[in-house]
Structures are given as C-alpha cells and as structure tokens.
C-alpha cells in the first residue's frame, strides 16, 4: 500500500461525508464539492493501485 492509495481513500471518505452533510443542510454546493472530492480521491487511489501493480510486476 502506498500514500496515493491511502490519501485517495481518505479523500473518497471525506467527499462522502461532505456530500451527505450537504444533503442534510440542503446545500447543493456542498453536495457537488463532495462528489468532486470523491472523484478526485478515486482517481488518486487508482493511480496508487497502478503504481503498486507496476511495482509488483517488476519484482
């Protein structure tokens, strides 16, 4: 596991919390920011996964 995987997963969770908070407080802006953070986190996690796959393949 590398830092991109960890940071990506954390961003995904933070984005979900932000999205749900936006829903509770009826704030479409926060909902959109939360979804965007989830997408960013997913991309970062996927990048980390790819790095691990390459690292494992070269062993």
C-alpha positions in Angstrom: 0.0 0.0 0.0 1.3 3.4 -0.9 0.5 7.0 0.1 -1.6 7.6 -3.1 -3.9 4.7 -2.2 -4.3 6.0 1.4 -4.8 9.6 0.5 -7.2 8.7 -2.3 -9.3 6.6 0.1 -9.3 9.3 2.6 -10.5 11.9 0.0 -13.3 9.5 -1.0 -14.5 9.2 2.6 -14.2 12.9 3.2 -16.1 13.6 0.0 -18.9 11.2 1.0 -19.2 13.0 4.4 -19.3 16.4 2.7 -21.9 15.2 0.2 -24.1 13.8 2.9 -23.7 17.0 5.0 -24.8 19.0 2.0 -27.9 16.8 1.7 -28.7 17.2 5.4 -28.3 21.0 5.3 -29.9 21.3 1.8 -26.7 22.7 0.3 -26.3 21.7 -3.4 -22.9 23.4 -3.4 -21.5 21.2 -0.7 -23.1 18.1 -2.3 -21.3 18.9 -5.6 -18.0 19.6 -3.8 -18.3 16.3 -2.0 -18.9 14.4 -5.2 -15.9 16.1 -6.8 -13.8 15.2 -3.9 -14.9 11.6 -4.2 -14.0 11.5 -7.9 -10.6 13.1 -7.1 -10.0 10.5 -4.4 -11.0 7.7 -6.6 -8.6 8.8 -9.3 -5.7 9.2 -6.8 -6.5 5.7 -5.4 -6.5 4.2 -8.9 -3.1 5.9 -9.6 -1.8 4.4 -6.4 -3.1 1.0 -7.4 -1.4 1.2 -10.8 1.9 2.1 -9.1 1.6 -0.9 -6.9 0.7 -3.1 -9.9 3.8 -1.9 -11.7 6.0 -2.4 -8.6 4.7 -5.9 -8.2 5.2 -6.8 -11.8 8.8 -5.7 -11.8 9.7 -8.0 -8.8 
